[in-house]
Amino acid sequence: MTERRRYTRRQRLRTADIAALLAGARPIRRTGFTVTLRANVLGMPRFGFVVPKRIFPRAVDRNRMKRRLREWFRCHQARLGSRDILVRLTGKVVVVAEIADLLTESS
């Protein structure tokens, strides 16, 4: 039986963590999204995302994108190391595979 990975509360970036990450780290900008990374001392990756209402006006679209991002993190967290990751969506067309490629190449 395979081990089930979860996206727990301890792995979520809180508001204060997001503010510190935005103030102190340098973002990596791509078409449709921005990724901000910073090492942490917790021994596990933490993940946060920003899905603005101006990009996805309908709640159903915002929630679908959030589910896709959470599922990607849940499946790939073992390979991400001990760092804080913030994904900010800046365009309607976002390919989650592009985000994954960016994070694996920056490991």
C-alpha positions in Angstrom: 0.0 0.0 0.0 1.3 3.4 -0.9 1.8 6.1 1.7 -0.8 8.8 1.5 0.7 12.3 1.6 -1.4 15.1 3.0 -1.4 18.9 2.8 -1.6 19.6 6.6 -2.1 22.8 8.5 1.6 22.9 9.4 2.5 22.9 5.7 0.4 26.0 4.9 1.9 29.4 4.8 0.1 31.9 7.1 -0.6 35.5 6.4 2.5 36.7 8.4 4.7 34.1 6.6 3.4 35.2 3.2 4.2 38.9 4.1 7.7 38.0 5.3 8.3 35.9 2.1 7.1 38.8 -0.1 9.2 41.3 1.7 12.4 39.3 1.9 12.7 36.9 -1.1 13.1 37.6 -4.8 10.3 36.3 -7.0 10.7 34.3 -10.1 8.4 35.7 -12.7 6.9 33.7 -15.6 3.9 34.2 -17.9 0.8 33.6 -15.8 2.4 33.2 -12.4 5.1 34.3 -10.0 6.9 31.9 -7.6 8.7 33.1 -4.5 11.0 30.7 -2.6 12.9 30.8 0.6 14.6 28.1 2.7 13.2 27.2 6.1 14.4 25.3 9.1 11.3 23.2 9.7 12.5 20.1 7.7 9.5 20.1 5.5 8.1 22.3 2.6 5.4 24.8 3.2 3.1 26.0 0.5 0.9 29.0 -0.1 -0.8 30.5 -3.1 -2.6 33.7 -4.1 -5.5 33.4 -6.6 -6.8 36.9 -7.1 -10.4 37.7 -7.8 -9.5 40.1 -10.6 -7.8 37.2 -12.5 -10.6 34.6 -11.8 -13.8 36.5 -11.1 -15.9 33.4 -10.6 -15.5 31.6 -7.3 -15.8 28.2 -9.0 -12.7 29.0 -11.2 -10.7 30.3 -8.2 -11.5 27.2 -6.2 -10.7 24.8 -9.1 -7.2 26.5 -9.4 -6.7 26.2 -5.7 -7.6 22.5 -5.8 -5.2 21.9 -8.6 -2.3 23.7 -6.8 -3.0 21.8 -3.6 -3.1 18.5 -5.3 0.2 19.2 -7.2 1.8 20.1 -3.9 0.4 17.0 -2.1 1.8 14.7 -4.8 5.2 16.4 -5.1 6.1 17.5 -1.6 8.7 14.8 -1.0 10.9 16.3 -3.7 10.6 20.0 -2.7 13.0 20.0 0.3 12.8 22.3 3.2 11.6 25.6 1.8 8.7 28.0 1.8 6.9 28.3 -1.6 4.5 31.0 -2.6 2.7 30.8 -6.0 0.9 34.0 -7.1 -1.2 33.7 -10.2 -1.0 36.7 -12.5 -2.8 35.5 -15.7 -5.8 33.4 -16.6 -3.7 30.8 -18.5 -1.7 28.9 -16.0 -0.2 25.5 -16.7 0.6 23.7 -13.4 3.3 21.7 -15.2 5.2 24.9 -15.8 5.2 25.6 -12.1 6.3 22.1 -11.4 9.2 22.4 -13.9 10.3 25.7 -12.4 10.3 24.3 -8.8 12.2 21.1 -9.8 14.9 23.0 -11.7 15.4 25.4 -8.8 16.0 22.5 -6.3 
